[in-house]
């Protein structure tokens, strides 16, 4: 049930862990790349593996520069602090990671006010709502400086036409544009599958609508840690200062950067397998009483469950060797350490609960 080639223990191999795509273990090839990585001191800027990763991602996504970070949370925060000053405001979604799941860092550490908006069903922020919430130039208001979007958002891919329209709206009002692209390559693989072409080219097209993009390597791409912020040289210089302030300056970080670089080169196209398995899982769960399954666009399956049975279902699944998250909305996330047999086991475990 665990498709990874790494040396997991027998106990771990019996568990189908669908809590998140952050639970992946480094593959044998990734471990070899980490072991062979040439190292320096990244605080001095001379770790060759870090520098190579930054240059490679910036070039692939169409940016001037990039900066390796320990986490996506830090990468997003450094981006917000590079775009905004104290008393500025950024427009963001109610369920965006930068607003809801990152400890309020923009407000607490950056003194940046969020202006959260409700999402449309497709995960986007309605253009009319964005425009209506851009503050006038008046001392009574925080200064609206930035539009922050996320792609994928809850596993949903923001339409390319929407990205173009939102970007143009932001530009028209003098706003910078940041993308939390933690799962950028999931979005790019989905776009490439729908429209044809190469996922790297699709990723570059998505990024073309933004001034900065944060890309996470410790989710579906399978690295143990690390995100990269891309932007202009000037923006990355400002973000570098914030990274130091936030404790993100690492020394022989090339060991980690090598894992991310391996993922960039070898584990992007295979995300399509995760998407296919998510669809397989969703299809296997449809039709069960008390369970409403949302059709996945990428690697995340959400299921609405009656509140009074949700906790019992999660406990049942754990006893059956299947790990999931959620209270009244269950979340299953496919990734490189879950194969078809694991998905089928999870389907059977859920069905046993409802058929008992």
C-alpha positions in Angstrom: 0.0 0.0 0.0 3.0 2.3 0.4 4.5 2.8 -3.1 7.7 4.5 -1.9 11.0 3.0 -2.6 12.4 4.1 0.7 13.2 1.9 3.7 10.1 2.5 5.8 9.4 0.2 8.7 6.9 -2.7 8.3 4.5 -0.9 10.7 4.6 2.3 8.6 4.2 0.4 5.4 0.9 -1.0 6.5 -0.6 2.4 7.0 -2.3 4.3 4.2 -1.6 7.9 5.2 -4.0 10.2 3.4 -3.8 13.1 5.9 -1.6 15.3 3.6 0.9 15.2 0.8 3.4 16.5 3.4 3.9 13.1 4.9 6.0 11.7 2.1 9.4 10.2 2.6 12.4 11.0 0.4 12.8 8.4 -2.4 16.1 6.5 -2.9 17.0 8.9 -5.7 16.3 11.9 -3.6 18.4 10.6 -0.7 21.3 9.9 -3.1 21.0 13.5 -4.4 21.1 14.8 -0.8 24.1 12.7 0.1 26.0 13.9 -3.0 25.2 17.6 -2.7 28.1 20.0 -2.8 27.8 22.3 0.2 28.8 25.8 1.3 27.4 28.3 3.8 24.2 29.8 2.5 24.2 32.7 5.0 27.4 33.8 3.1 25.6 33.0 -0.2 28.1 30.4 -1.3 26.2 27.1 -1.0 26.4 25.8 -4.6 23.4 23.5 -4.2 21.1 26.3 -2.9 22.3 28.7 -5.6 21.7 26.1 -8.3 18.1 25.4 -7.1 17.3 29.1 -6.9 18.6 29.8 -10.3 16.9 26.8 -11.8 13.5 27.6 -10.4 13.7 31.3 -11.3 14.6 30.4 -14.9 11.8 27.8 -15.2 9.1 30.1 -13.9 10.3 33.3 -15.6 11.6 35.3 -12.7 14.8 37.3 -12.1 15.7 35.7 -8.8 14.6 33.2 -6.1 15.3 32.5 -2.4 15.3 29.2 -0.6 13.3 29.1 2.6 12.7 26.4 5.3 8.9 26.6 5.0 6.1 27.8 2.9 4.8 29.9 5.8 8.1 31.8 6.0 8.2 32.1 2.2 4.7 33.7 2.1 5.4 35.9 5.0 8.7 37.2 3.5 6.8 37.9 0.3 4.1 39.9 2.1 6.7 41.8 4.0 8.6 42.5 0.8 5.5 43.9 -0.9 3.9 45.8 2.0 4.9 48.1 4.8 3.5 48.6 8.3 -0.1 49.8 7.9 -0.5 48.4 4.4 -3.2 45.9 3.5 -3.4 42.8 1.4 -6.6 41.3 -0.2 -6.9 37.6 0.4 -9.4 34.8 0.5 -11.1 33.6 3.7 -9.7 30.1 3.3 -6.3 31.1 1.8 -3.3 29.6 3.6 -1.7 33.0 4.1 -4.7 34.3 6.0 -6.2 31.3 7.8 -3.4 28.8 8.4 -0.2 30.8 9.0 -0.7 32.0 12.6 -1.7 35.6 11.6 2.0 36.2 10.8 1.3 39.0 8.4 -0.5 41.0 11.0 1.5 40.0 14.0 5.0 40.2 12.6 4.6 42.3 9.5 1.9 44.8 10.8 0.1 44.1 7.5 -3.7 44.1 7.6 -5.5 41.4 5.8 -8.7 42.1 4.0 -10.3 38.6 3.7 -13.0 37.9 1.0 -15.3 35.0 0.5 -14.4 32.6 -2.2 -16.5 31.7 -5.2 -17.3 28.0 -5.6 -14.4 27.5 -7.9 -12.0 28.9 -5.3 -11.5 32.3 -6.9 -12.2 35.7 -5.4 -14.9 37.4 -7.4 -13.4 40.3 -9.3 -16.2 42.7 -8.2 -15.5 41.9 -4.6 -11.8 42.5 -5.1 -12.4 45.9 -6.7 -15.0 46.9 -4.1 -12.5 46.3 -1.3 -9.6 48.3 -2.6 -9.5 51.2 -0.3 -9.4 54.9 -1.4 -6.3 57.0 -0.7 -7.6 58.3 2.6 -6.0 58.5 6.1 -9.0 56.6 7.5 -8.0 53.4 5.7 -5.1 51.0 5.5 -3.3 51.3 2.2 -4.3 48.5 -0.2 -1.1 47.3 -1.7 -1.3 43.6 -2.7 -3.6 41.0 -4.0 -2.7 37.5 -2.7 -4.1 34.4 -4.5 -3.5 30.7 -4.0 -3.3 28.0 -6.7 -4.3 25.3 -6.1 -6.8 26.4 -3.4 -8.4 23.5 -1.6 -7.2 21.3 -4.4 -9.0 23.5 -7.0 -7.2 25.0 -10.0 -7.9 28.7 -10.6 -8.9 29.1 -14.3 -6.2 30.7 -16.5 -8.7 33.3 -17.7 -9.5 34.3 -14.2 -5.8 34.7 -13.4 -5.4 37.0 -16.3 -8.5 39.1 -15.4 -7.5 39.3 -11.7 -3.9 40.3 -12.6 -5.2 43.0 -14.9 -7.5 44.3 -12.2 -4.7 44.5 -9.7 -2.4 46.3 -12.2 -5.1 48.8 -13.0 -5.4 49.7 -9.4 -1.6 49.7 -8.7 -1.6 46.5 -6.6 1.2 44.0 -6.5 0.3 40.4 -7.0 1.5 37.4 -5.0 0.7 33.8 -5.5 0.9 31.2 -2.8 1.8 28.4 -5.2 2.5 25.8 -2.5 0.9 23.3 -5.0 1.7 25.3 -8.1 2.9 22.2 -10.0 -0.3 20.3 -9.2 -2.2 23.2 -10.8 0.3 23.2 -13.7 -0.1 19.4 -14.3 -3.9 19.8 -14.3 -3.7 22.7 -16.8 -1.3 20.8 -19.0 -3.6 17.8 -19.0 -6.7 19.9 -19.9 -5.1 22.1 -22.5 -2.2 20.0 -23.7 1.5 20.9 -23.4 4.2 20.7 -20.8 3.5 21.2 -17.1 6.7 23.3 -16.7 5.4 25.6 -19.5 2.0 25.7 -17.8 3.6 26.7 -14.5 5.5 29.5 -16.2 2.2 30.7 -17.7 0.5 30.8 -14.3 3.4 32.6 -12.8 3.4 35.2 -15.6 0.4 36.8 -13.9 2.2 37.5 -10.6 5.0 39.6 -9.2 6.0 36.9 -6.7 5.3 33.2 -6.3 6.1 30.9 -3.4 6.6 27.2 -4.4 6.5 24.4 -1.8 8.6 21.3 -2.3 7.6 19.3 0.8 4.0 18.6 -0.4 3.3 16.6 -3.6 6.8 17.0 -4.9 8.1 14.8 -2.0 11.0 16.8 -0.5 11.4 16.6 3.3 11.4 20.4 3.7 11.7 23.6 1.8 10.0 26.3 -0.3 11.3 28.8 -2.7 10.1 32.4 -3.2 10.5 33.8 -6.8 10.4 37.4 -7.8 12.4 40.4 -9.1 15.9 40.9 -7.8 14.8 43.9 -5.8 11.9 42.0 -4.2 14.1 39.0 -3.4 16.7 41.3 -1.7 13.9 42.7 0.5 12.7 39.2 1.3 16.3 38.1 2.1 16.4 40.7 4.8 13.1 39.5 6.2 14.2 35.8 6.1 17.2 36.7 8.2 15.0 38.5 10.7 12.6 35.6 10.9 15.4 33.1 11.6 15.5 31.5 8.1 19.2 31.9 7.4 20.6 28.3 7.2 24.1 27.2 6.8 24.8 24.0 4.8 21.3 24.1 3.4 22.4 22.5 0.2 21.5 19.1 1.6 17.8 20.3 1.6 18.1 22.3 -1.6 19.4 19.2 -3.4 16.2 17.3 -2.4 14.0 20.1 -3.8 16.1 20.3 -7.0 15.7 16.5 -7.4 12.0 16.9 -7.0 11.9 19.7 -9.5 13.7 17.6 -12.1 12.1 14.2 -11.4 8.8 14.4 -9.6 6.6 17.0 -11.3 5.1 15.0 -14.2 4.3 12.1 -11.8 1.8 14.4 -10.0 -0.7 13.2 -12.6 -0.6 9.8 -10.9 -1.7 11.4 -7.7 -4.6 13.2 -9.5 -5.7 10.0 -11.1 -5.7 8.2 -7.7 -7.7 11.0 -6.1 -10.3 10.5 -8.8 -10.3 6.8 -8.2 -10.8 7.4 -4.5 -13.7 9.9 -5.1 -15.4 7.5 -7.4 -15.1 4.6 -5.0 -16.7 6.7 -2.2 -19.7 8.0 -4.2 -23.1 6.9 -3.4 -22.6 6.1 0.3 -25.4 7.4 2.6 -24.4 10.4 4.7 -21.3 11.1 2.6 -21.2 13.7 -0.1 -18.0 13.5 -2.2 -16.7 16.6 -4.1 -15.1 15.7 -7.4 -11.4 16.4 -7.2 -9.5 18.5 -9.7 -6.0 17.5 -8.4 -4.9 15.4 -5.4 -7.3 16.4 -2.7 -10.7 14.8 -2.0 -13.2 16.5 0.3 -16.2 14.7 1.7 -19.0 16.2 3.6 -20.1 14.0 6.5 -22.9 14.3 9.0 -21.3 16.0 12.0 -22.4 13.3 14.5 -20.6 10.5 12.7 -17.4 12.3 11.5 -15.3 11.5 14.6 -16.4 7.9 14.6 -15.5 7.5 11.0 -12.0 9.0 11.4 -11.4 6.6 14.4 -12.7 3.7 12.4 -10.4 4.5 9.5 -7.4 4.7 11.9 -8.2 1.3 13.3 -8.3 0.0 9.7 -4.9 1.5 8.9 -6.1 4.5 7.0 -5.3 8.1 8.2 -7.4 11.0 7.3 -8.2 14.5 8.7 -11.4 16.4 9.3 -14.3 17.0 11.6 -17.5 17.4 9.6 -15.6 17.7 6.2 -13.1 14.8 5.6 -10.0 15.4 3.6 -8.0 12.7 1.8 -4.8 13.7 0.0 -3.0 11.4 -2.4 0.7 11.5 -2.9 3.8 9.6 -4.1 3.7 7.2 -1.1 0.2 6.0 -1.8 -0.6 3.6 -4.6 -3.7 2.1 -6.2 -3.8 -0.7 -3.6 -3.7 1.8 -0.8 -6.5 3.8 -2.3 -8.6 0.7 -2.7 -8.0 -0.3 0.9 -9.1 3.2 2.0 -12.3 2.9 -0.1 -13.0 -0.5 1.4 -12.5 0.8 4.9 -14.9 3.6 4.4 -17.5 1.3 2.9 -17.2 -1.1 5.8 -18.1 1.7 8.1 -21.2 2.7 6.3 -22.3 -0.9 5.6 -21.8 -2.0 9.2 
